[in-house]
Amino acid sequence: MSSVDQFESLFNAASKTVFQYKPPTLRTALVVTDLESSAAG
């Protein structure tokens, strides 16, 4: 492997976008239970 190929490989590995965490937005939730409706609340 030539040094140009090695440089290109290292450059491509390093030129990725930085991960930024974005928490999900929850609008609704579904609760599934096997309790009776009076016990589930």
C-alpha distance matrix in Angstrom:
0.0 3.8 6.6 8.2 6.2 6.9 10.3 11.0 10.5 12.7 15.0 15.6 16.3 18.8 20.5 22.7 26.5 28.3 30.5 34.2 36.7 39.6 42.3 43.7 47.1 49.6 52.6 54.2 53.9 55.0 56.7 57.3 59.8 62.1 64.9 68.1 68.4 71.0 68.7 65.6 67.2
3.8 0.0 3.8 5.3 5.2 6.4 8.7 9.9 10.7 12.5 14.2 15.5 16.8 18.6 20.0 22.8 26.4 28.4 30.9 34.5 37.3 40.1 43.1 44.6 47.9 50.6 53.6 55.4 55.4 56.7 58.5 59.2 61.8 64.3 67.0 70.2 70.3 72.8 70.7 67.4 68.9
6.6 3.8 0.0 3.8 5.4 4.9 6.1 8.5 9.7 10.5 12.0 14.1 15.2 16.4 18.0 21.0 24.6 26.3 29.1 32.5 35.5 38.4 41.5 43.3 46.5 49.4 52.4 54.3 54.4 55.9 57.7 58.7 61.3 63.9 66.4 69.6 69.6 72.0 69.8 66.6 67.9
8.2 5.3 3.8 0.0 3.8 5.4 5.1 6.1 8.5 9.9 10.3 12.1 14.1 15.3 16.1 19.3 22.7 24.9 27.8 31.2 34.3 36.9 40.2 41.8 44.9 47.8 50.7 52.7 53.0 54.6 56.6 57.7 60.4 63.1 65.7 68.8 68.6 71.1 69.1 65.7 67.0
6.2 5.2 5.4 3.8 0.0 3.8 5.4 5.0 6.1 8.6 9.7 10.4 12.2 14.2 15.2 17.8 21.5 23.7 26.2 29.8 32.7 35.3 38.4 39.8 43.0 45.7 48.7 50.5 50.6 52.0 54.0 54.9 57.6 60.2 62.8 66.0 65.9 68.5 66.4 63.1 64.5
6.9 6.4 4.9 5.4 3.8 0.0 3.8 5.4 5.1 6.2 8.5 9.9 10.6 12.3 14.2 16.8 20.5 22.2 24.7 28.3 31.1 34.0 37.0 38.7 42.0 44.7 47.8 49.6 49.6 51.1 52.8 53.8 56.3 58.9 61.5 64.7 64.7 67.1 64.9 61.7 63.0
10.3 8.7 6.1 5.1 5.4 3.8 0.0 3.8 5.4 5.2 6.0 8.5 9.9 10.5 12.0 15.1 18.6 20.3 23.3 26.6 29.7 32.6 35.8 37.6 40.8 43.7 46.8 48.8 49.0 50.8 52.7 53.9 56.5 59.3 61.7 64.9 64.7 67.0 64.9 61.6 62.7
11.0 9.9 8.5 6.1 5.0 5.4 3.8 0.0 3.8 5.5 5.0 6.0 8.5 9.9 10.3 13.3 16.8 19.1 21.9 25.3 28.4 31.0 34.2 35.7 38.8 41.7 44.6 46.6 47.0 48.7 50.7 51.9 54.7 57.5 60.0 63.1 62.8 65.3 63.3 59.9 61.1
10.5 10.7 9.7 8.5 6.1 5.1 5.4 3.8 0.0 3.8 5.5 5.2 6.2 8.7 10.1 12.2 16.0 18.0 20.3 24.0 26.7 29.5 32.4 33.9 37.2 39.9 43.0 44.8 44.9 46.4 48.2 49.3 52.0 54.6 57.2 60.3 60.2 62.7 60.6 57.3 58.6
12.7 12.5 10.5 9.9 8.6 6.2 5.2 5.5 3.8 0.0 3.8 5.5 5.1 6.2 8.6 11.1 14.7 16.1 18.7 22.2 25.1 28.0 31.1 33.0 36.3 39.1 42.2 44.2 44.3 46.0 47.7 48.9 51.5 54.3 56.7 59.9 59.7 62.0 59.8 56.5 57.7
15.0 14.2 12.0 10.3 9.7 8.5 6.0 5.0 5.5 3.8 0.0 3.8 5.4 5.2 6.0 9.3 12.7 14.6 17.6 20.9 24.1 26.8 30.1 31.9 35.0 38.0 41.0 43.2 43.6 45.5 47.5 48.9 51.7 54.7 57.0 60.0 59.6 61.9 59.9 56.5 57.5
15.6 15.5 14.1 12.1 10.4 9.9 8.5 6.0 5.2 5.5 3.8 0.0 3.8 5.4 5.2 7.4 11.1 13.5 16.1 19.5 22.5 25.0 28.2 29.7 32.8 35.7 38.6 40.7 41.0 42.8 44.9 46.2 49.0 51.9 54.4 57.4 57.0 59.4 57.5 54.1 55.2
16.3 16.8 15.2 14.1 12.2 10.6 9.9 8.5 6.2 5.1 5.4 3.8 0.0 3.8 5.8 6.8 10.5 12.0 14.2 17.9 20.6 23.4 26.4 28.1 31.4 34.1 37.3 39.2 39.3 40.9 42.8 44.0 46.7 49.6 52.0 55.1 54.8 57.2 55.1 51.8 52.9
18.8 18.6 16.4 15.3 14.2 12.3 10.5 9.9 8.7 6.2 5.2 5.4 3.8 0.0 3.8 5.7 8.8 9.9 12.8 16.1 19.2 22.2 25.4 27.4 30.6 33.6 36.7 38.9 39.2 41.2 43.0 44.6 47.3 50.3 52.4 55.5 55.1 57.3 55.2 51.8 52.8
20.5 20.0 18.0 16.1 15.2 14.2 12.0 10.3 10.1 8.6 6.0 5.2 5.8 3.8 0.0 3.8 6.7 9.0 12.2 15.3 18.6 21.1 24.5 26.3 29.3 32.4 35.3 37.7 38.3 40.4 42.6 44.2 47.1 50.2 52.4 55.3 54.6 57.0 55.1 51.6 52.4
22.7 22.8 21.0 19.3 17.8 16.8 15.1 13.3 12.2 11.1 9.3 7.4 6.8 5.7 3.8 0.0 3.8 6.4 8.9 12.2 15.3 17.7 21.1 22.7 25.7 28.8 31.7 34.0 34.5 36.6 38.8 40.4 43.4 46.5 48.7 51.6 50.9 53.2 51.4 47.9 48.7
26.5 26.4 24.6 22.7 21.5 20.5 18.6 16.8 16.0 14.7 12.7 11.1 10.5 8.8 6.7 3.8 0.0 3.8 6.4 9.0 12.4 14.5 18.0 19.8 22.6 25.9 28.7 31.2 32.0 34.3 36.6 38.5 41.5 44.8 46.8 49.5 48.7 50.9 49.2 45.7 46.2
28.3 28.4 26.3 24.9 23.7 22.2 20.3 19.1 18.0 16.1 14.6 13.5 12.0 9.9 9.0 6.4 3.8 0.0 3.8 6.4 9.8 12.6 16.0 18.3 21.3 24.5 27.6 30.1 30.7 33.1 35.1 37.2 40.0 43.3 45.1 48.0 47.1 49.1 47.3 43.8 44.3
30.5 30.9 29.1 27.8 26.2 24.7 23.3 21.9 20.3 18.7 17.6 16.1 14.2 12.8 12.2 8.9 6.4 3.8 0.0 3.8 6.5 9.4 12.6 14.9 18.1 21.1 24.4 26.6 27.1 29.4 31.4 33.4 36.2 39.6 41.3 44.2 43.3 45.4 43.5 40.1 40.6
34.2 34.5 32.5 31.2 29.8 28.3 26.6 25.3 24.0 22.2 20.9 19.5 17.9 16.1 15.3 12.2 9.0 6.4 3.8 0.0 3.8 6.4 9.8 12.5 15.3 18.6 21.8 24.3 25.0 27.7 29.7 32.1 34.9 38.4 39.9 42.6 41.5 43.4 41.7 38.2 38.4
36.7 37.3 35.5 34.3 32.7 31.1 29.7 28.4 26.7 25.1 24.1 22.5 20.6 19.2 18.6 15.3 12.4 9.8 6.5 3.8 0.0 3.8 6.4 9.4 12.5 15.5 18.8 21.2 21.6 24.3 26.1 28.6 31.3 34.8 36.2 38.9 37.8 39.7 37.9 34.4 34.7
39.6 40.1 38.4 36.9 35.3 34.0 32.6 31.0 29.5 28.0 26.8 25.0 23.4 22.2 21.1 17.7 14.5 12.6 9.4 6.4 3.8 0.0 3.8 6.4 9.0 12.3 15.4 18.1 18.9 21.9 24.1 26.8 29.7 33.3 34.6 37.0 35.7 37.6 36.1 32.5 32.5
42.3 43.1 41.5 40.2 38.4 37.0 35.8 34.2 32.4 31.1 30.1 28.2 26.4 25.4 24.5 21.1 18.0 16.0 12.6 9.8 6.4 3.8 0.0 3.8 6.6 9.3 12.7 15.0 15.6 18.6 20.6 23.4 26.2 29.8 31.0 33.4 32.0 33.9 32.3 28.8 28.8
43.7 44.6 43.3 41.8 39.8 38.7 37.6 35.7 33.9 33.0 31.9 29.7 28.1 27.4 26.3 22.7 19.8 18.3 14.9 12.5 9.4 6.4 3.8 0.0 3.8 6.2 9.6 11.8 12.6 15.6 18.0 20.8 23.9 27.5 28.8 31.1 29.6 31.7 30.5 26.8 26.9
47.1 47.9 46.5 44.9 43.0 42.0 40.8 38.8 37.2 36.3 35.0 32.8 31.4 30.6 29.3 25.7 22.6 21.3 18.1 15.3 12.5 9.0 6.6 3.8 0.0 3.8 6.4 9.4 11.1 14.5 17.2 20.4 23.5 27.2 28.2 30.1 28.2 30.3 29.4 25.7 25.3
49.6 50.6 49.4 47.8 45.7 44.7 43.7 41.7 39.9 39.1 38.0 35.7 34.1 33.6 32.4 28.8 25.9 24.5 21.1 18.6 15.5 12.3 9.3 6.2 3.8 0.0 3.8 5.8 7.4 10.9 13.6 16.8 20.0 23.7 24.6 26.4 24.5 26.6 25.8 22.1 21.8
52.6 53.6 52.4 50.7 48.7 47.8 46.8 44.6 43.0 42.2 41.0 38.6 37.3 36.7 35.3 31.7 28.7 27.6 24.4 21.8 18.8 15.4 12.7 9.6 6.4 3.8 0.0 3.8 7.0 10.5 13.5 16.9 20.1 23.7 24.4 25.7 23.4 25.5 25.3 21.6 20.9
54.2 55.4 54.3 52.7 50.5 49.6 48.8 46.6 44.8 44.2 43.2 40.7 39.2 38.9 37.7 34.0 31.2 30.1 26.6 24.3 21.2 18.1 15.0 11.8 9.4 5.8 3.8 0.0 3.8 6.9 10.0 13.3 16.5 20.1 20.9 22.1 19.8 22.1 22.0 18.2 17.8
53.9 55.4 54.4 53.0 50.6 49.6 49.0 47.0 44.9 44.3 43.6 41.0 39.3 39.2 38.3 34.5 32.0 30.7 27.1 25.0 21.6 18.9 15.6 12.6 11.1 7.4 7.0 3.8 0.0 3.8 6.5 9.9 13.1 16.7 17.6 19.2 17.4 19.8 19.2 15.4 15.6
55.0 56.7 55.9 54.6 52.0 51.1 50.8 48.7 46.4 46.0 45.5 42.8 40.9 41.2 40.4 36.6 34.3 33.1 29.4 27.7 24.3 21.9 18.6 15.6 14.5 10.9 10.5 6.9 3.8 0.0 3.8 6.5 9.9 13.4 14.7 16.4 14.8 17.7 17.1 13.4 14.3
56.7 58.5 57.7 56.6 54.0 52.8 52.7 50.7 48.2 47.7 47.5 44.9 42.8 43.0 42.6 38.8 36.6 35.1 31.4 29.7 26.1 24.1 20.6 18.0 17.2 13.6 13.5 10.0 6.5 3.8 0.0 3.8 6.5 10.2 11.2 13.2 12.1 14.8 13.7 10.1 11.5
57.3 59.2 58.7 57.7 54.9 53.8 53.9 51.9 49.3 48.9 48.9 46.2 44.0 44.6 44.2 40.4 38.5 37.2 33.4 32.1 28.6 26.8 23.4 20.8 20.4 16.8 16.9 13.3 9.9 6.5 3.8 0.0 3.8 7.1 9.1 11.4 11.2 14.4 13.2 10.0 12.5
59.8 61.8 61.3 60.4 57.6 56.3 56.5 54.7 52.0 51.5 51.7 49.0 46.7 47.3 47.1 43.4 41.5 40.0 36.2 34.9 31.3 29.7 26.2 23.9 23.5 20.0 20.1 16.5 13.1 9.9 6.5 3.8 0.0 3.8 5.5 8.4 9.2 11.9 10.2 7.6 10.9
62.1 64.3 63.9 63.1 60.2 58.9 59.3 57.5 54.6 54.3 54.7 51.9 49.6 50.3 50.2 46.5 44.8 43.3 39.6 38.4 34.8 33.3 29.8 27.5 27.2 23.7 23.7 20.1 16.7 13.4 10.2 7.1 3.8 0.0 3.8 6.7 8.9 11.5 9.8 8.6 12.2
64.9 67.0 66.4 65.7 62.8 61.5 61.7 60.0 57.2 56.7 57.0 54.4 52.0 52.4 52.4 48.7 46.8 45.1 41.3 39.9 36.2 34.6 31.0 28.8 28.2 24.6 24.4 20.9 17.6 14.7 11.2 9.1 5.5 3.8 0.0 3.8 6.3 8.1 6.1 5.7 9.4
68.1 70.2 69.6 68.8 66.0 64.7 64.9 63.1 60.3 59.9 60.0 57.4 55.1 55.5 55.3 51.6 49.5 48.0 44.2 42.6 38.9 37.0 33.4 31.1 30.1 26.4 25.7 22.1 19.2 16.4 13.2 11.4 8.4 6.7 3.8 0.0 3.8 5.5 5.3 6.1 8.9
68.4 70.3 69.6 68.6 65.9 64.7 64.7 62.8 60.2 59.7 59.6 57.0 54.8 55.1 54.6 50.9 48.7 47.1 43.3 41.5 37.8 35.7 32.0 29.6 28.2 24.5 23.4 19.8 17.4 14.8 12.1 11.2 9.2 8.9 6.3 3.8 0.0 3.8 5.5 5.1 6.5
71.0 72.8 72.0 71.1 68.5 67.1 67.0 65.3 62.7 62.0 61.9 59.4 57.2 57.3 57.0 53.2 50.9 49.1 45.4 43.4 39.7 37.6 33.9 31.7 30.3 26.6 25.5 22.1 19.8 17.7 14.8 14.4 11.9 11.5 8.1 5.5 3.8 0.0 3.8 5.6 5.7
68.7 70.7 69.8 69.1 66.4 64.9 64.9 63.3 60.6 59.8 59.9 57.5 55.1 55.2 55.1 51.4 49.2 47.3 43.5 41.7 37.9 36.1 32.3 30.5 29.4 25.8 25.3 22.0 19.2 17.1 13.7 13.2 10.2 9.8 6.1 5.3 5.5 3.8 0.0 3.8 5.5
65.6 67.4 66.6 65.7 63.1 61.7 61.6 59.9 57.3 56.5 56.5 54.1 51.8 51.8 51.6 47.9 45.7 43.8 40.1 38.2 34.4 32.5 28.8 26.8 25.7 22.1 21.6 18.2 15.4 13.4 10.1 10.0 7.6 8.6 5.7 6.1 5.1 5.6 3.8 0.0 3.8
67.2 68.9 67.9 67.0 64.5 63.0 62.7 61.1 58.6 57.7 57.5 55.2 52.9 52.8 52.4 48.7 46.2 44.3 40.6 38.4 34.7 32.5 28.8 26.9 25.3 21.8 20.9 17.8 15.6 14.3 11.5 12.5 10.9 12.2 9.4 8.9 6.5 5.7 5.5 3.8 0.0
